[in-house]
Each structure stands twice: as structure tokens, then as C-alpha cells.
């Protein structure tokens, strides 16, 4: 069921990218991953698995994370991210 919703939202994402050119500035893989995260969290909330709203972590407790798109190039002392440089 989740895969079906992801395919549907991915098709809508194509339409949104055509209508809103600023969405093309972000790698498509990251937008699709955000949609998958949204579907997963919404399903957990609606199923009752989540009893309380999420709590925000304090900055000193949070582990910094970042998702990288495909085609990341690593040089000796540099990382090249597509669309970022």
C-alpha cells in the first residue's frame, strides 16, 4: 500500500516540478525520499503506533545528518555535490 502511494505522489511530484521551477533546484532523489518519509510517518500516526507528537531534540543531543544524492564525487580534500558545487 505504501509503495502505491509513493508511486502516486512521485507522479504528482513530476507535475509539481513542471509547475514550480524552483523544485528543480533540488535533486529529485531527495524530494522522493522526503515523500517516502512523509508516507511512513503519516501511516504510523494514523495506525495509532505513535501515541504522542514528536519531540524536538536539543541541539547538543541531535546527531547531525544529511542525505546526499547520487553522483557525489570525492576528491582528495573536497566533496562535489551535484547542483551544489
N, C-alpha and C positions, 0 to 999 in steps of 0.2 A: 504494500500500500504506500509506503514511504517513497519507494522508487517511482511509483506512478506520479505522485505529487511533485517529486523533483523534476521529472521529465516535463510535466505541465508548466511548472514555474520556469524551467530552463527555456522553454519556447516563449514564454512571456518575457523573459529576460532579453531574448533576441529582439523582440518588439520594442522593449523599453530602451535598449541601446540604440535602436534606429531613431526613436523619437527624441531621446536625450543624449546628445553627443558627448556630454561630459562623462557619461558612464563608460565610454570607450577609452578614457584615460586610465582606467583601472584594468589590470589583466582579468580576462574573463574567468579564468580558473578560480580566482579569489572571490568573484561575485557568486559563482556556483557553489563554492564552499560555504559562503555566508548563507545562501539559501538552504543548503543541507543542514547547517547548524540551526537555522530558524525552524525548519520542519521537525527536527529532533526535539528541540526544546518545547515546541508547541504540543507535540504528541505527548511528551512527558507531563506537561501541565494539564492537558485535557484528560489524560488517563487517571489522574489523581496520584501519580507517583511522586509528584512534588507537593509537599504539604505547606511550604511557606515560600514567599517570594525570595528571589536570590539576594544574598547579602554581598555588598561590595567589600572587597579585600582592601586592607590598608596598604599603602604603597610599599612599606617596608616588608610586608608579608607576601606580596604578589611576586610571582616569578615572571620576569619579562619574556614575552613570547611574540613571535611574528611569523606569519606564513609567507613563504617565498613561492613565487610562481615557477613554472618550469623554465628551462633555458637560463638558469643562473650560471654565470661564468665566474670561476675563481682564478685569479691571477696571484702572483707572489704575495703582494700586500694589499690587494683590493678585491672587492666583490662587485660584480656588474649585475645589476638587476634590470630586466627589461622594462622599458617605459620610465625608469627612474634614472638610469645612467650610472 
